[in-house]
């Protein structure tokens, strides 16, 4: 995300010829989805579990990236932003709680510190790498490389998380319904 975030709106403006009004609509659409989609998605998380919800939402992010790259007109960029909003929701209601569930309660502060340290260290060169990719290979490759990393590295790593960590809430609800 640190590699593509600084390039999303310049790409929309320079490559897809989106004007300021359309870029504002993109930002608004993503925020509206985050605002109004969080509660329904939290209910889905409660029913099927966090990991399964992530698996359902990841293809929406992939579609948002592909729509951004291959949009035949700037108006399609709003759809891309809407689908991108679901990625943010998945991070807040699925991935972050899973990270916390995997660590003993007395280590959460140190764990978050380590995660944020490495996230910050990665965030420094990521936009530089994105800029090099933009200049050397082309603007679309910034997003295609990030998409490939997501599909072939991030999601497979996510599957290695213990099953019960991501589905603890759903398992507890299922047990209470059975009782």
C-alpha positions as CSV (number, residue, x, y, z in Angstrom):
1,X,0.0,0.0,0.0
2,X,2.8,2.4,0.8
3,X,4.1,2.0,-2.8
4,X,0.8,2.7,-4.6
5,X,-1.0,5.2,-2.4
6,X,1.0,8.2,-3.5
7,X,0.4,7.3,-7.1
8,X,-3.3,6.5,-7.2
9,X,-4.5,10.1,-7.8
10,X,-1.7,11.2,-10.0
11,X,-2.4,8.1,-12.1
12,X,-6.1,9.0,-12.2
13,X,-5.2,12.6,-13.2
14,X,-2.3,12.2,-15.6
15,X,-3.1,8.8,-17.2
16,X,-6.9,8.5,-17.0
17,X,-7.4,12.3,-17.4
18,X,-9.6,12.6,-14.3
19,X,-10.2,16.2,-13.2
20,X,-10.4,17.6,-9.7
21,X,-14.1,17.0,-9.4
22,X,-13.8,13.3,-10.4
23,X,-10.8,12.8,-8.0
24,X,-12.9,14.4,-5.2
25,X,-15.7,12.0,-6.1
26,X,-13.3,9.1,-5.9
27,X,-12.2,10.0,-2.4
28,X,-15.8,10.6,-1.3
29,X,-17.0,7.3,-2.7
30,X,-14.3,5.4,-0.9
31,X,-15.0,7.1,2.4
32,X,-18.8,6.6,2.0
33,X,-18.2,2.9,1.5
34,X,-16.0,2.8,4.6
35,X,-18.6,4.7,6.6
36,X,-21.7,2.8,5.6
37,X,-20.1,-0.6,4.8
38,X,-18.4,-1.2,8.1
39,X,-21.4,-2.3,10.1
40,X,-22.8,-4.7,7.5
41,X,-19.3,-6.2,7.0
42,X,-18.8,-6.5,10.7
43,X,-22.0,-8.5,10.8
44,X,-20.7,-10.8,8.0
45,X,-17.4,-11.2,10.0
46,X,-19.5,-12.3,13.0
47,X,-21.2,-14.9,10.9
48,X,-18.4,-16.4,8.8
49,X,-15.2,-15.3,10.5
50,X,-12.5,-12.8,9.8
51,X,-10.3,-14.9,7.5
52,X,-13.2,-15.9,5.2
53,X,-14.3,-12.2,5.1
54,X,-10.8,-11.2,4.0
55,X,-10.9,-13.9,1.3
56,X,-14.2,-12.5,0.1
57,X,-13.0,-8.9,0.0
58,X,-9.6,-9.3,-1.5
59,X,-10.9,-9.9,-5.0
60,X,-12.8,-6.6,-4.7
61,X,-9.4,-4.9,-4.2
62,X,-7.9,-6.7,-7.1
63,X,-10.9,-5.7,-9.3
64,X,-10.5,-2.1,-8.1
65,X,-6.8,-2.1,-9.2
66,X,-7.7,-3.6,-12.6
67,X,-10.5,-1.1,-13.1
68,X,-8.1,1.7,-12.2
69,X,-5.6,0.6,-14.8
70,X,-7.9,-0.5,-17.6
71,X,-10.8,2.0,-17.1
72,X,-12.1,3.0,-20.6
73,X,-13.2,6.4,-19.2
74,X,-12.5,8.4,-16.1
75,X,-16.0,7.7,-14.7
76,X,-15.0,4.1,-14.1
77,X,-12.5,5.4,-11.5
78,X,-15.4,6.0,-9.0
79,X,-16.2,2.3,-9.2
80,X,-12.5,1.6,-8.6
81,X,-12.6,3.8,-5.5
82,X,-15.8,2.2,-4.2
83,X,-14.2,-1.3,-4.4
84,X,-11.0,0.1,-2.9
85,X,-13.0,1.2,0.2
86,X,-13.8,-2.4,1.0
87,X,-10.0,-3.1,1.4
88,X,-9.8,-0.5,4.1
89,X,-12.8,-2.0,6.0
90,X,-11.2,-5.5,5.8
91,X,-8.0,-4.1,7.3
92,X,-9.8,-2.5,10.2
93,X,-12.3,-5.1,11.1
94,X,-10.5,-8.3,10.0
95,X,-6.7,-8.1,9.8
96,X,-5.9,-5.8,12.7
97,X,-8.0,-7.9,15.2
98,X,-6.3,-11.1,13.9
99,X,-2.9,-9.6,14.5
100,X,-3.9,-8.8,18.1
101,X,-5.4,-12.3,18.7
102,X,-2.2,-14.0,17.7
103,X,-0.1,-12.3,20.4
104,X,-0.2,-12.9,24.2
105,X,-2.0,-9.9,25.9
106,X,1.2,-8.9,27.8
107,X,3.1,-8.6,24.5
108,X,0.7,-6.6,22.4
109,X,2.4,-3.2,23.0
110,X,5.8,-4.5,22.0
111,X,4.3,-6.4,19.0
112,X,2.5,-3.3,17.7
113,X,5.7,-1.3,18.2
114,X,7.7,-3.8,16.1
115,X,5.0,-4.0,13.4
116,X,4.8,-0.2,13.2
117,X,8.6,0.1,13.2
118,X,9.0,-2.2,10.2
119,X,5.9,-0.7,8.5
120,X,7.5,2.7,8.9
121,X,10.8,1.5,7.6
122,X,9.1,0.0,4.5
123,X,7.1,3.1,4.0
124,X,10.2,5.2,3.4
125,X,11.6,3.5,0.3
126,X,8.2,2.2,-1.0
127,X,7.2,5.4,-2.8
128,X,10.7,5.8,-4.2
129,X,10.5,2.3,-5.6
130,X,7.1,3.1,-7.0
131,X,8.5,6.2,-8.6
132,X,11.3,4.2,-10.2
133,X,8.8,1.7,-11.5
134,X,6.6,4.5,-12.8
135,X,9.6,6.1,-14.7
136,X,11.3,2.9,-15.9
137,X,8.5,0.6,-16.8
138,X,5.3,2.7,-16.9
139,X,2.6,4.0,-14.5
140,X,0.4,0.9,-14.7
141,X,3.2,-1.3,-13.5
142,X,3.2,0.4,-10.1
143,X,-0.2,-1.1,-9.5
144,X,0.3,-4.4,-11.4
145,X,3.4,-5.2,-9.3
146,X,1.6,-4.3,-6.1
147,X,-1.3,-6.5,-7.2
148,X,1.1,-9.4,-8.0
149,X,2.7,-9.1,-4.5
150,X,-0.8,-9.2,-3.0
151,X,-1.9,-12.2,-5.0
152,X,1.3,-14.3,-4.9
153,X,2.9,-13.3,-1.5
154,X,0.5,-11.5,0.9
155,X,-2.6,-13.7,0.5
156,X,-0.6,-17.0,0.6
157,X,1.1,-15.8,3.8
158,X,-2.3,-14.9,5.2
159,X,-3.4,-18.5,4.7
160,X,-0.7,-19.6,7.1
161,X,-2.3,-17.8,10.0
162,X,-3.9,-20.4,12.4
163,X,-7.5,-21.0,11.5
164,X,-8.9,-20.3,14.9
165,X,-7.3,-16.8,15.1
166,X,-9.3,-15.3,12.3
167,X,-12.5,-17.2,13.1
168,X,-12.6,-16.9,16.9
169,X,-15.6,-14.6,16.9
170,X,-17.6,-16.7,14.4
171,X,-16.7,-19.9,16.3
172,X,-17.9,-18.4,19.6
173,X,-21.1,-17.3,18.0
174,X,-21.7,-20.7,16.5
175,X,-21.1,-22.4,19.9
176,X,-23.5,-20.0,21.6
177,X,-26.2,-20.7,19.0
178,X,-25.7,-24.5,19.4
179,X,-26.1,-24.2,23.2
